[in-house]
Amino acid sequence: MAIRQPSAPRAKPPTRPRWQSKYHGVRMTPEEYLALPEEKPYLEYVDGVVLQKPMPNEEHGRIAFRIGFLIQTWLGSIPARIGGEIRARLGDLPNYRLPDLSYWKPDAPFGNEEPPTIAVEVRSRDQTVAELRRKCEFLRRSGVETCWLIDPVTRTAEVFEGRKKTGTPVTILAAQSLPGFELALSDLFAILDD
């Protein structure tokens, strides 16, 4: 009588978290990416691969909204454009990135997917500062004049602007394209204490 060895248990295929898009991590052409259905959290297209942005929490949303509101208030009736998570076509590949907040100065060209003048990235708790620094550096190389990296976890910020290739830690947010606008981090982060 033959004795059968028990079969090894089959490995289960990795499962995605319920919130994660089935397209996350999938390599495709830019045309295939642009034809995808819109979903949230939004999808970006980086070096030929679709990546899903982290789901923003309330802290993240309040910071991005506050910055946009304060810039718009400061501008008054100047006809600039500000928006959250608007897709920009960047680089030669191309890449499609969605900064958390984008600002286009009044004389910036109109049209879909134009690089913003200022891009704001707000760190979510499941993102690293290093990955957001790389994103800001890429945005700058691709025509964005200024990138603000805001970290509500540590209540710090870095500005990527001018000839420097890396971010500069700051206590006041400002940009060459918004002469006279200043936002102290203490004022920005005070909304998180309400």
C-alpha positions in Angstrom: 0.0 0.0 0.0 1.4 3.3 -1.1 1.5 6.2 1.3 0.8 9.5 -0.2 2.6 12.6 1.0 0.3 15.4 1.9 0.3 18.0 -0.8 1.8 21.3 0.0 -0.7 24.1 0.6 -1.1 26.3 -2.4 0.1 29.8 -2.0 -2.7 32.3 -2.2 -2.1 35.1 -4.7 -1.4 38.4 -3.0 -4.5 40.4 -2.4 -4.9 44.1 -2.7 -6.4 46.2 0.1 -10.0 46.9 -0.8 -9.3 50.6 -1.3 -6.4 50.0 -3.8 -7.1 50.3 -7.5 -6.7 47.2 -9.7 -4.6 49.4 -11.9 -2.0 50.3 -9.2 1.4 49.0 -10.3 0.3 48.1 -13.8 2.6 49.0 -16.7 0.8 50.6 -19.7 1.0 53.1 -22.4 0.1 56.8 -21.8 -2.9 56.3 -24.1 -4.1 53.4 -22.0 -3.6 55.4 -18.8 -5.6 58.3 -20.2 -8.4 56.0 -21.1 -8.8 54.6 -17.6 -12.0 55.4 -15.7 -11.6 58.1 -13.1 -11.4 56.8 -9.6 -10.4 58.0 -6.1 -7.9 58.1 -4.8 -6.6 59.4 -8.1 -4.2 57.6 -10.3 -0.9 59.0 -11.5 1.3 57.8 -14.4 5.0 57.6 -13.5 7.6 56.2 -15.9 5.1 54.0 -17.6 3.5 52.6 -14.5 0.1 53.6 -12.9 0.4 54.5 -9.2 -2.5 55.4 -6.9 -2.1 58.4 -4.7 -2.6 57.9 -1.0 -6.1 58.6 0.3 -5.9 62.0 1.9 -7.1 62.3 5.5 -8.8 65.3 7.1 -5.5 66.8 8.2 -4.1 66.6 4.6 -7.3 68.0 3.1 -7.5 70.9 5.5 -3.9 71.9 4.9 -4.2 71.9 1.1 -7.5 73.8 1.2 -6.1 76.4 3.5 -3.1 77.1 1.3 -5.4 77.4 -1.8 -7.8 79.6 0.1 -5.1 81.9 1.4 -3.4 82.3 -2.0 -6.8 83.0 -3.7 -7.7 85.6 -1.0 -4.3 87.2 -1.3 -4.7 87.4 -5.1 -8.1 89.1 -4.9 -9.4 89.8 -8.4 -6.2 88.8 -10.2 -7.2 86.1 -12.7 -5.0 83.2 -11.6 -6.1 79.6 -11.4 -5.9 77.3 -8.4 -7.1 73.7 -8.1 -6.6 70.5 -6.2 -5.3 67.3 -7.7 -5.4 68.5 -11.3 -3.4 66.4 -13.8 -0.3 67.8 -15.4 1.6 66.3 -18.3 5.3 66.5 -17.4 8.5 65.4 -19.1 9.1 63.6 -22.4 7.8 60.1 -21.6 5.2 61.6 -20.6 4.4 61.4 -16.9 1.1 62.5 -15.5 1.2 63.8 -12.0 -1.5 65.3 -9.8 0.0 67.7 -7.2 -2.2 68.0 -4.1 -2.7 71.7 -5.0 -1.7 73.6 -8.1 -1.4 77.3 -8.9 -1.0 78.8 -12.3 0.1 82.5 -12.5 -2.1 84.8 -14.6 0.1 84.6 -17.7 0.5 80.8 -17.7 -0.9 79.1 -20.8 -4.4 77.7 -20.5 -5.1 74.1 -21.5 -5.4 70.7 -20.0 -2.4 69.2 -18.4 -0.1 72.3 -18.4 2.5 72.3 -15.6 1.5 74.5 -12.8 3.6 77.5 -11.6 3.5 76.2 -8.0 2.8 72.7 -7.0 2.0 71.8 -3.3 2.6 68.3 -1.9 1.2 67.6 1.5 2.6 64.5 3.1 0.1 61.8 4.1 0.9 59.5 7.0 1.7 56.6 4.7 4.1 58.5 2.5 7.8 59.2 3.2 9.4 62.6 3.0 12.0 61.1 0.7 9.4 60.0 -1.9 7.8 63.5 -1.8 11.2 65.1 -2.2 11.8 63.0 -5.3 8.4 64.1 -6.7 9.1 67.8 -6.0 12.5 67.4 -7.7 10.8 65.8 -10.7 8.2 68.5 -10.8 10.9 71.2 -10.8 12.9 69.5 -13.6 9.6 69.3 -15.6 8.8 73.0 -15.6 7.2 73.7 -12.3 8.7 76.9 -10.9 8.2 76.2 -7.2 7.2 73.1 -5.2 6.2 73.3 -1.6 6.5 70.1 0.4 4.3 70.3 3.5 4.7 67.8 6.3 1.8 68.1 8.8 3.2 65.1 10.8 6.4 67.1 11.8 4.8 70.5 11.1 7.7 71.4 8.7 8.0 72.5 5.1 10.6 72.6 2.3 10.6 74.9 -0.7 12.1 73.7 -4.0 12.8 76.8 -6.1 15.5 78.6 -8.1 18.7 77.0 -9.0 18.9 74.7 -5.9 18.2 71.0 -6.8 17.1 70.2 -3.3 14.5 71.6 -1.0 15.2 74.3 1.6 13.6 74.0 5.0 11.5 77.1 5.7 9.3 78.6 8.4 7.5 80.8 6.0 6.0 79.7 2.6 6.8 82.1 -0.2 7.4 81.9 -3.9 9.1 84.1 -6.6 5.9 83.9 -8.6 3.8 85.3 -5.7 5.8 88.4 -4.8 4.7 89.6 -1.4 2.8 86.5 -0.4 4.0 84.9 2.9 2.4 82.2 5.0 4.0 81.4 8.3 4.0 77.6 9.1 2.8 78.4 12.6 -0.4 80.1 11.0 -0.9 77.2 8.6 -0.6 74.4 11.2 -2.7 76.3 13.7 -5.8 75.0 11.9 -4.9 71.5 13.0 -5.2 72.5 16.6 -8.9 73.6 16.2 
